[in-house]
């Protein structure tokens, strides 16, 4: 029977002023998810779009995708697809009819409605690093397995930085918590340390159902309220090439039936799990994503779905994944064109292959993030904190990446391209004339505090000034900020009754054994 009770938050569900502004450790920009005002980069001409679309459709029609999920096979058989064992082939008319049912834009409303995010259109939102098994910071000085304290500290950064708009998967895997109950402890931490949009791993029915229930409780929602609009989301990866596994499809079907958002992101590394050519890799990626989206739309027409891209290349000398490469950037831009062709919101990532927060990590991540901007990406995964191709999470890298994200946010500010009389500034130019400077005139004095981007991490002193101040390199400055932020962190407001209900739910599910595992 549906629960029709609903908690009321103290303080109107708003985070405190310190949590919104980020306290006094740094002077950061306010919460303001950017609107991408640039025209997207479109490397494909109309013939190229049609060629990649036709390639994706022929993969689905002639080769097929394996679904290792009996329920999905039954649904797709009912829908008229051709089934041979686990292999599913579907016609392009069916695919396009189903995909057309997905909304081009939707919102996700977390427990704090002030943190609602819009997905689609020209909206861009950034999420934290998700799922690395290992951790690195300057104090430890080496790669180590993640634990709950590390995970909690990265969640504090997720909440602290206004340029991070959603809390993705575990920012580092806390391997000190048994896998059967890990989701319960981490989601309790996420829901109490952050008030941003939540994610559920589609790894078995227990984990998905538990997370949905915890998000519902944290929001003070009835079952009907929870299901009326997206309150959370999941992200799944296909098993490239051309496979979807059981738990991820199962999790998506469960979320779809309860009205929650789904991101489908094939992990197609060109030269390994996809053709070595970018067009072939993108076509395969689209085929793997579209067939799953078609399934979810058949089950619940209009369910919010995002098409994701994780198409990059491998190092052909070693087989290691490479990120932030020219190929990664082009494939992201190409997928952006195709996402608009299908009328779907798009997800990409801020990724790198570097092992520590050094120069390589910055240029590769910057390439990835600007490819997201150029492609018209709506949802940017792993936007802060990612190292070693997703095997390491780092707080220093997290803070360094947030400097880039703030710069992107500032870059999108329409004030920078305003062309009114005050911006053309003829009177100011006339007052200075052919001599003098603009430092002291009133036009400058009225605007100097907000005229330009002010970094919180970059050091703009000259060498002598930097040297006298201690000669501190970027990653070390980020490390000091990390320690200050964590030590002074204030969790967002949460009703005591809701906190207790979450704790009781976690205790009960632990007593019941949590989720089954194979160890």
VOGU-3710 file (C-alpha; in Angstrom, 3 decimals, decimal comma):
1> xxxxxxxxxx> 0,000/0,000/0,000  1,350/3,428/-0,892  2,706/5,553/1,939  0,928/8,899/1,803  2,744/10,497/4,743  5,294/13,195/4,133  7,860/14,853/6,399  8,330/18,607/6,510  11,865/19,935/6,639  12,946/22,489/9,226
11> xxxxxxxxxx> 14,284/25,623/7,629  12,321/25,157/4,385  14,738/22,530/3,079  17,424/25,118/2,345  21,095/24,606/3,010  22,590/27,098/5,433  24,303/30,203/4,103  27,741/28,712/4,779  26,894/25,548/2,837  25,564/27,564/-0,102
21> xxxxxxxxxx> 28,467/30,005/-0,203  31,163/27,498/0,734  32,231/29,120/4,054  35,384/31,225/4,293  38,014/28,771/3,011  37,671/30,120/-0,531  35,582/32,789/-2,219  33,826/30,676/-4,837  31,184/31,459/-7,422  27,529/30,905/-6,418
31> xxxxxxxxxx> 25,383/27,919/-7,369  24,460/28,736/-10,956  24,453/25,778/-13,397  25,667/27,216/-16,698  23,607/27,681/-19,838  25,705/26,862/-22,893  25,308/29,988/-25,022  27,775/28,847/-27,707  26,822/27,151/-30,930  28,013/23,528/-30,771
41> xxxxxxxxxx> 30,970/22,296/-32,775  29,590/20,052/-35,519  32,306/18,135/-37,392  29,783/16,041/-39,355  28,029/17,293/-42,455  24,481/16,052/-43,202  25,841/13,108/-45,187  28,064/12,174/-42,224  25,132/12,267/-39,809  23,126/10,030/-42,106
51> xxxxxxxxxx> 26,046/7,632/-42,569  26,577/7,174/-38,816  22,839/6,837/-38,198  22,554/4,231/-40,945  25,544/2,382/-39,508  23,964/2,288/-36,045  20,640/1,106/-37,451  22,273/-1,617/-39,543  24,108/-2,879/-36,467  20,740/-3,237/-34,721
61> xxxxxxxxxx> 18,994/-4,727/-37,766  21,677/-7,050/-39,117  24,007/-7,932/-36,234  21,964/-7,369/-33,106  22,777/-6,784/-29,446  22,808/-9,467/-26,770  20,570/-8,877/-23,752  21,459/-11,166/-20,855  18,176/-10,425/-19,119  15,188/-12,731/-19,513
71> xxxxxxxxxx> 12,655/-10,034/-18,671  14,079/-7,723/-21,329  14,098/-10,534/-23,883  10,417/-11,200/-23,177  9,508/-7,523/-23,484  11,392/-7,115/-26,754  9,851/-10,299/-28,155  6,421/-8,877/-27,328  7,443/-5,645/-29,089  8,108/-7,583/-32,299
81> xxxxxxxxxx> 11,912/-7,709/-32,254  13,738/-10,707/-33,710  15,079/-12,911/-30,909  17,628/-15,684/-31,312  18,758/-16,852/-27,903  20,075/-13,726/-26,199  20,576/-11,861/-29,474  18,035/-9,138/-30,260  17,656/-7,489/-33,636  15,274/-4,577/-34,039
91> xxxxxxxxxx> 14,170/-2,522/-37,014  15,010/1,126/-37,333  11,360/2,150/-37,502  10,753/0,587/-34,086  13,902/2,155/-32,633  13,093/5,629/-33,898  9,450/5,375/-32,795  10,507/4,433/-29,265  13,360/6,939/-28,977  11,025/9,736/-30,092
101> xxxxxxxxxx> 8,976/9,143/-26,932  11,857/10,214/-24,655  11,736/13,850/-23,495  14,410/16,193/-24,819  14,543/17,966/-21,451  13,585/17,104/-17,862  14,503/17,970/-14,290  15,789/16,025/-11,288  14,655/17,342/-7,899  16,739/16,206/-4,892
111> xxxxxxxxxx> 15,809/16,552/-1,217  16,721/20,253/-1,356  14,551/21,728/-4,136  16,999/24,642/-4,424  19,402/22,089/-5,930  17,049/20,992/-8,713  18,902/20,459/-11,986  17,656/20,738/-15,560  18,869/18,090/-18,011  18,666/18,851/-21,734
121> xxxxxxxxxx> 18,409/21,887/-23,940  21,385/24,182/-23,418  21,764/23,277/-19,753  25,071/21,940/-18,412  25,521/20,280/-15,035  28,689/18,818/-13,537  29,073/15,802/-11,256  31,812/14,448/-9,011  34,218/11,621/-9,802  32,495/8,247/-9,469
131> xxxxxxxxxx> 33,559/4,663/-8,825  37,382/4,569/-8,650  38,538/1,694/-6,421  41,648/3,626/-5,343  42,575/6,937/-3,754  45,585/9,272/-3,853  46,373/12,414/-1,936  49,590/14,297/-1,220  49,694/13,293/2,433  49,527/9,563/1,689
141> xxxxxxxxxx> 51,708/9,988/-1,392  50,788/6,741/-3,105  47,818/4,870/-4,566  45,790/3,041/-1,896  42,384/1,285/-1,797  39,490/3,582/-0,935  37,746/3,550/2,435  34,700/5,157/4,010  36,563/8,148/5,461  38,036/8,957/2,039
151> xxxxxxxxxx> 34,608/8,562/0,450  33,048/10,878/3,046  35,721/13,515/2,517  35,148/13,498/-1,244  31,404/13,787/-0,599  32,130/16,867/1,502  33,937/18,377/-1,495  30,946/17,410/-3,651  28,647/19,395/-1,373  31,051/22,261/-0,753
161> xxxxxxxxxx> 31,707/23,266/-4,347  28,848/25,125/-5,994  30,154/24,163/-9,448  29,345/20,499/-8,673  25,647/20,027/-9,322  24,959/16,334/-8,740  26,382/13,545/-6,591  27,237/10,671/-8,921  28,281/7,220/-7,801  30,637/6,608/-4,902
171> xxxxxxxxxx> 33,441/9,179/-5,336  35,794/6,407/-4,252  34,815/2,800/-3,536  34,932/2,238/0,257  36,321/-1,283/0,191  36,454/-1,410/3,999  32,647/-1,826/3,962  31,360/-5,244/2,879  29,753/-5,152/-0,564  26,450/-6,481/0,788
181> xxxxxxxxxx> 25,830/-3,336/2,849  28,168/-0,795/1,215  25,334/0,890/-0,663  23,434/1,443/2,587  26,301/3,168/4,387  27,394/5,229/1,401  23,872/6,390/0,555  23,335/7,354/4,175  26,532/9,407/3,975  25,535/10,918/0,634
191> xxxxxxxxxx> 22,063/11,884/1,798  23,281/13,424/5,050  26,479/15,101/3,791  24,984/16,421/0,540  21,642/17,729/-0,667  22,335/17,349/-4,387  20,805/14,963/-6,944  21,484/11,293/-6,154  22,572/8,285/-8,193  21,857/4,563/-7,786
201> xxxxxxxxxx> 24,101/1,802/-9,103  22,074/-0,692/-11,125  23,716/-3,699/-9,505  20,929/-5,997/-8,392  17,372/-5,341/-7,330  18,179/-4,909/-3,622  20,595/-2,038/-4,183  18,277/-0,220/-6,575  15,200/-0,671/-4,395  17,106/0,346/-1,245
211> xxxxxxxxxx> 18,453/3,514/-2,832  15,055/4,532/-4,183  13,565/4,081/-0,737  16,341/6,055/0,956  16,008/8,922/-1,533  12,253/8,919/-0,926  12,742/9,025/2,848  15,361/11,773/2,637  13,023/13,919/0,579  10,162/13,466/3,026
221> xxxxxxxxxx> 8,090/12,142/0,143  5,160/9,799/-0,190  5,509/7,016/-2,765  3,210/8,962/-5,072  5,303/12,126/-4,725  8,500/10,188/-5,386  7,135/8,623/-8,557  5,528/11,799/-9,900  8,822/13,357/-11,066  12,473/12,284/-11,247
231> xxxxxxxxxx> 14,157/12,509/-7,855  17,291/10,545/-8,773  18,867/8,677/-11,656  21,014/5,717/-12,636  23,782/5,359/-15,179  24,508/2,059/-16,903  27,204/0,932/-19,293  26,757/-1,613/-22,031  29,319/-4,406/-22,110  30,967/-3,494/-25,366
241> xxxxxxxxxx> 30,928/-4,840/-27,941  27,158/-5,209/-28,322  25,998/-6,632/-24,996  23,807/-5,543/-22,069  24,124/-7,451/-18,807  21,391/-8,588/-16,437  21,729/-6,346/-13,351  22,050/-3,052/-15,201  19,014/-3,655/-17,393  17,112/-4,930/-14,346
251> xxxxxxxxxx> 17,947/-1,785/-12,382  16,859/0,492/-15,213  13,563/-1,321/-15,604  12,910/-0,859/-11,883  13,714/2,855/-12,007  11,740/3,354/-15,209  8,622/1,856/-13,673  8,909/4,342/-10,822  9,510/7,379/-13,018  13,223/7,921/-12,339
261> xxxxxxxxxx> 15,830/9,034/-14,879  18,162/6,727/-16,800  21,538/7,425/-18,434  22,810/4,828/-20,934  26,544/5,153/-21,613  28,365/2,590/-23,755  32,072/2,311/-22,894  33,517/1,973/-26,371  37,299/2,224/-26,539  38,305/2,453/-30,197
271> xxxxxxxxxx> 40,787/-0,228/-31,125  39,721/-2,547/-28,283  35,951/-2,793/-27,730  34,984/-0,845/-30,869  36,390/-0,210/-34,352  39,623/1,745/-34,526  37,880/4,457/-36,597  35,958/7,162/-34,769  32,912/6,909/-37,052  32,705/3,157/-36,476
281> xxxxxxxxxx> 33,170/3,512/-32,726  30,488/6,205/-32,524  28,056/4,154/-34,646  28,546/1,131/-32,387  28,145/3,265/-29,267  24,894/4,715/-30,577  23,542/1,269/-31,412  24,308/-0,021/-27,906  22,628/2,973/-26,273  19,590/3,325/-28,538
291> xxxxxxxxxx> 18,474/-0,296/-28,230  18,356/0,032/-24,421  16,559/3,386/-24,588  14,033/1,811/-26,992  13,403/-0,943/-24,426  12,831/1,532/-21,595  10,517/3,697/-23,711  8,471/0,639/-24,672  8,076/-0,226/-20,986  7,249/3,316/-19,876
301> xxxxxxxxxx> 6,791/5,824/-22,701  8,214/9,229/-21,851  10,608/8,063/-19,146  13,581/10,480/-19,032  16,592/8,950/-20,793  20,021/10,428/-21,500  22,349/9,077/-24,177  25,920/8,918/-22,954  29,262/8,729/-24,697  32,467/7,237/-23,381
311> xxxxxxxxxx> 34,108/6,742/-26,748  37,849/7,199/-26,600  40,857/5,265/-27,810  43,468/2,948/-26,390  47,215/3,336/-26,472  48,030/0,926/-29,282  51,469/0,321/-27,740  50,147/-0,908/-24,394  46,380/-1,340/-24,718  45,817/1,147/-21,867
321> xxxxxxxxxx> 42,824/3,513/-22,148  43,629/7,074/-23,214  41,427/10,084/-22,427  41,369/13,752/-23,302  42,852/12,879/-26,683  41,991/14,540/-30,015  40,045/11,381/-30,861  38,098/11,603/-27,601  37,230/15,225/-28,327  36,055/14,535/-31,871
331> xxxxxxxxxx> 34,007/11,490/-30,910  32,311/13,546/-28,179  31,473/16,305/-30,653  30,184/13,747/-33,164  28,014/12,085/-30,544  26,643/15,502/-29,611  25,456/15,979/-33,173  23,840/12,572/-33,135  22,173/13,188/-29,749  20,520/16,283/-31,212
341> xxxxxxxxxx> 19,530/14,234/-34,276  17,721/11,801/-31,944  16,332/14,541/-29,696  18,007/13,138/-26,581  19,928/14,862/-23,784  23,597/13,889/-23,699  26,142/12,848/-21,079  29,926/12,948/-21,464  32,801/13,050/-18,953  35,751/15,029/-17,611
351> xxxxxxxxxx> 38,458/12,386/-17,802  42,192/11,831/-18,090  44,745/9,028/-18,119  47,257/10,766/-15,835  48,249/9,009/-12,610  48,765/12,058/-10,363  47,433/15,640/-10,395  50,142/16,962/-12,696  50,221/18,923/-15,962  49,067/15,925/-18,010
361> xxxxxxxxxx> 46,041/15,512/-15,772  45,078/19,152/-16,312  45,412/19,304/-20,095  43,651/15,977/-20,636  40,780/16,872/-18,299  40,554/20,366/-19,766  40,341/18,828/-23,261  37,571/16,529/-22,032  35,609/19,319/-20,358  35,876/21,686/-23,304
371> xxxxxxxxxx> 34,811/18,841/-25,599  31,716/18,610/-23,388  31,097/22,322/-23,951  31,694/22,061/-27,703  29,455/19,000/-28,088  26,474/20,502/-26,265  26,747/17,948/-23,455  24,084/18,387/-20,785  25,373/16,124/-18,015  29,129/15,925/-17,371
381> xxxxxxxxxx> 30,187/12,910/-15,320  33,522/12,667/-13,468  33,948/16,435/-13,830  36,185/16,681/-10,749  38,642/14,282/-9,134  39,366/11,614/-11,771  42,834/10,074/-12,347  44,395/6,963/-13,977  41,541/6,344/-16,380  39,051/6,111/-13,518
391> xxxxxxxxxx> 41,106/3,918/-11,183  42,065/6,729/-8,771  40,100/9,503/-7,054  42,095/12,457/-5,710  40,947/15,422/-3,602  43,720/17,632/-5,002  42,616/16,815/-8,545  38,993/17,450/-7,484  39,846/20,989/-6,395  42,033/21,656/-9,446
401> xxxxxxxxxx> 39,175/20,543/-11,712  36,721/22,820/-9,905  38,881/25,771/-10,957  38,306/24,723/-14,585  34,572/24,246/-13,976  34,247/27,719/-12,482  36,031/29,150/-15,498  33,570/27,386/-17,809  30,704/28,793/-15,741  32,169/32,293/-16,012
411> xxxxxxxxxx> 32,865/31,832/-19,736  29,139/31,181/-20,252  28,078/34,370/-18,465  26,169/36,457/-21,046  27,535/39,645/-19,471  30,856/38,922/-21,204  29,251/39,377/-24,620  26,860/42,208/-23,788  27,059/45,095/-26,290  25,018/47,944/-24,746
421> xxxxxxxxxx> 26,310/51,514/-24,409  27,913/50,758/-21,025  29,790/47,824/-22,541  30,925/49,640/-25,685  32,086/52,343/-23,228  32,584/55,246/-25,641  32,409/57,789/-22,823  35,158/55,924/-20,954  37,307/55,743/-24,066  36,696/59,451/-24,717
431> xxxxxxxxxx> 37,662/60,399/-21,154  41,003/58,619/-21,457  41,560/59,697/-25,040  44,994/59,191/-26,513  46,818/59,413/-23,210  46,514/58,016/-19,687  44,981/54,706/-18,573  41,700/53,171/-17,511  42,628/52,093/-13,950  41,319/55,169/-12,145
441> xxxxxxxxxx> 38,309/56,258/-14,183  34,784/55,853/-12,786  33,753/53,311/-15,419  36,479/50,968/-14,142  35,920/51,790/-10,471  32,246/50,884/-10,769  33,066/47,453/-12,177  36,519/46,365/-11,081  35,421/43,905/-8,374  33,278/41,841/-10,766
451> xxxxxxxxxx> 34,710/42,635/-14,196  36,911/39,551/-14,483  37,043/35,969/-13,262  38,702/35,675/-9,857  40,403/32,300/-9,310  40,446/30,531/-5,968  43,349/28,195/-6,782  45,407/29,769/-9,568  48,293/31,965/-8,422  48,675/35,128/-10,523
461> xxxxxxxxxx> 51,635/36,604/-8,670  54,892/36,995/-10,569  57,722/34,560/-9,879  59,310/36,670/-7,154  56,011/37,132/-5,341  55,192/33,440/-5,652  58,663/32,477/-4,428  58,518/34,797/-1,409  55,104/33,346/-0,515  56,643/29,882/-0,279
471> xxxxxxxxxx> 56,807/28,755/-3,907  53,804/26,445/-3,466  52,853/24,412/-6,541  49,231/24,018/-7,608  48,562/20,521/-6,280  50,034/21,482/-2,902  47,800/24,557/-2,691  44,847/22,286/-3,519  45,904/19,894/-0,757  45,896/22,685/1,841
481> xxxxxxxxxx> 42,433/23,789/0,663  41,180/20,199/0,898  42,283/19,949/4,517  40,669/23,287/5,416  37,396/22,492/3,646  37,025/19,094/5,297  37,941/20,369/8,773  35,436/23,237/8,621  32,681/21,423/6,701  29,077/21,994/7,788
491> xxxxxxxxxx> 26,543/19,424/6,526  23,385/20,761/4,879  20,260/20,969/7,000  18,264/17,761/7,453  15,230/17,191/9,642  16,107/15,064/12,702  13,098/12,815/12,079  14,216/12,125/8,525  17,772/11,417/9,683  16,450/8,928/12,235
501> xxxxxxxxxx> 14,217/7,252/9,665  17,185/6,861/7,305  19,296/5,373/10,090  16,514/2,967/11,047  16,120/1,860/7,433  19,858/1,221/7,122  19,911/-0,768/10,374  16,923/-2,876/9,345  18,309/-3,665/5,882  21,681/-4,576/7,372
511> xxxxxxxxx> 19,967/-6,950/9,783  18,222/-8,521/6,781  21,587/-9,047/5,068  21,591/-6,193/2,580  22,275/-7,256/-0,998  23,476/-10,756/-1,947  27,111/-11,099/-3,015  29,292/-13,938/-4,232  31,729/-13,647/-1,324
//
